[in-house]
Amino acid sequence: MTGRSKHELERLASFPQLNPHPVIEVDYSGNITFSNPSVEKVLENLKMDKRDITVFLPSDFDVILRDAQKEQKMSCYREVMIKDRTFGEAISLASEFKAVRIYAQDITEHKYAEDRLRMFFTAVEDAPDGVQIVDLSGGILYSNRAVQKIYGFSPEEYHGRHVSEMNADPEVAAKVILPAIRETGGWSGELMVKHKYGSVFPIRLTTSLIKNDKGEPVAMVGIIRDITERKRSEETLRELNARLHTLIHEIPDVVFFTDTTGRYLLANKATEEFMGLRQQELIGRTNEDLLPQDLFESCKKSDNEVLKNLKPVHVEEHHSGDKGEKYFDTIKAPIFDNLNNVVGIVAICRDITERKMAEEEREKLILGLQDALAHVKTLKGLVPICAWCKKIRDDKGYWTRVETYIREHSDASFTHGICPECLKKESPETYDEVFGTGTEHKEKDKI
């Protein structure tokens, strides 16, 4: 056996011919001097020609070869994309053969899993809610940034702690949460916890088991949400609702809420008094069940107008019942949910019966006054009168005596007499008898 043959055998013996992954040797000149059968198989699977073997060489392979010639020992790692597959390549120097060897492996699935794992970790780490993993006894194994923010502890400070140390009631974990998880596989509820600096606040905790491939529990995960603001908002909302409830129920106007089919949802005291029923008896019923037909038709018409136009309406309603005549000044408006869908109607009805009665009395008074004024006769303006006979021409062109005209155009009436001057002229004898002949008397305006 020649020296060359021995050298060749040593070179070939150093390569695993049966390696299921591609193995390539490149000499210092950049020539591929060896490739195992797996190289050809990979190229075939990728629908590539075996002459495309250079696709396994990293883009910076020239630099690697140059460095290899300077070093006695060298190894590096590269990742190479060949079509849609990723190959991880361990590159090492075989200085005794003046060559570089490439051990490649398809890591596409591994990279995909690694990327997904990195994505999941980033999602968990950056999640707005706290994510905490504990062992089956409750020892804390992992806490994301949100947990650190919620409780105020750093990751180092969580190390070695037990979840019971975080709870305001140190026994709730052992007595309630952990048994429920072991029995049902999870627990969800609200509880009070402690901040690093001593304050106590509420959280919403949802927990479940983490199992291995065999289905065996290996840990527990908890999703933690700080509900301090929500609780504060709920308390504020409860107070506002209580005030609104008091306002609605104590207001003297009739106030009620109905759904879009007209069924009562809420009614205040004034509504109860008007209907003669308690709120519990009104809920679920409609005006068709409760009101006279004429009033029901009026209410239905205004309800339909609200639901059609989705705007408030203002109407006056009249009701005749056992308690007499009733008039209401009514405003109805649509109720919307948080998605801006109409879900019902609110009605506010003000009893204006007294005002209407007063208005009717006022109208009667006004009509009475107008009628009285119509009978009042007043002489105004120029009156045409004859300069000689003193007759007056009326509106129709007829001449009438003064007393007749005045009697017809006013409420005045006449009594007749004779003045001294006319008496002396028309009946001197009577004048002498009354006033005496030759005697000066003061004339009187009227006898």
URKACOR-V88499 format. One record per helix or strand of 2 or more residues. SS is the DSSP state (a for helix, b for strand). FROM is the first residue (numbers start at 1). TO is the last residue. If there is no record, write none. Layout:
BEGIN
SS FROM TO
SS FROM TO
END
This chain:
BEGIN
a 3 13
b 23 27
b 32 35
a 37 45
a 50 56
a 61 70
b 75 82
b 85 94
a 95 97
b 99 106
a 108 125
b 130 134
b 139 143
a 145 151
a 155 158
a 163 166
a 172 184
b 186 194
b 200 211
b 217 226
a 228 250
b 254 259
b 264 267
a 269 275
a 279 282
a 287 290
a 293 309
b 313 321
b 324 336
b 342 351
a 353 375
b 392 393
b 399 400
a 402 409
a 420 426
a 428 435
END
